[in-house]
């Protein structure tokens, strides 16, 4: 009866632990096979994502290097643009001066042309007058003079007339030369004006083209980098989810393994604690928890009261050891044989506790 009472709870506990382990394994297998891929597949996908991340990181690094190079080029172009802008400002200032000079030369040319026209008119009239009337003879002037004073006046008049005519001729020559020089300067200023305007337009076009090209290239590289950064972020997120799945599955498997190990340990402990060691004679009363030779040496198979050391019962257990291994009451001999068997089994532990009995060494059991 005592062995039956020990065996039924033990078997129920083992069955319950086994059922819990099987249930955990079943749930793990169901989650692994039905809902999630296997650990091998997850590790393979994680490796692919990590390789993709390395490739994307290398590509982003290359794009960063290219963007840095473009930034350097843009800085150089901007510096060049600043220098050209200063040159353009100087050209525009010079162009404004040339235009002012051009306006002044145009006014001067108009004035010279008017002066030349007046001089040419006077000279023309003098030429016509010299053809229409013969020039006065010096002898005729002297003969026709009424007196010396009149003669002097007429000679002075003739000298003044000749001087005036010569002056008119000289003025005409000067005016013509000045008009020609002004026309030449005007033409040169016009050419300079056109050259400055053409150079300014060409530089402006070159700068606009360079800026447009650099901005287009920078925008394209920035878009490519943004796309690869977005792909890297997606890959990071996928890798994080894969790691989470792997960690979850490994945790479940570890928990199942731990539960199985705990169940096995509990079963082994229950077996060590509850299974009697039937090593006594065939006519013995229910068997013993330790080798029968030790029992005979210790108590002769009797429930003895405490000896001088305090050991008592069938197995001669001292009070401290009795309480340490779960015995109830103050001494072993006061408990039932079933309880003494259970406590002795716990002390024995498959032979590991044989040193607790002096007789074990005496009968040669270790």
Secondary structure, DSSP 8 states (H G I E B T S, - for coil): -HHHHHHHHHHHHHHHHHHHHHHHHHHHHHIIIIIS--HHHHHHHHHHHHHHHHHHHHHHHHHHHHHHHHHHHHHHHHHHHHHHHHHHHHHHHHHHHHHHHHHHHHHHHHHHHHHHHHHHHHHHHHHHHHHHS----HHHHHHH-SSHHHHHHHHHHHHHHHHHHHHHHHHHHHHHHHHHHHHHHHHHHHHHHHHHHHHHHHHHHHHHHHHHHHHHHHHHHHHHHHHHHHHHHHHHHHHHHHHHHHHHHHHHHHHHHHHHHHHHHHHHHHHHHH--B--S-TTSSS-BSS-HHHHHHHTTTS-B---TT--BBTTTB-HHHHHHTT--SSSGGGS-HHHHHHHHHHHHGGGTTGGG-HHHHHTT--
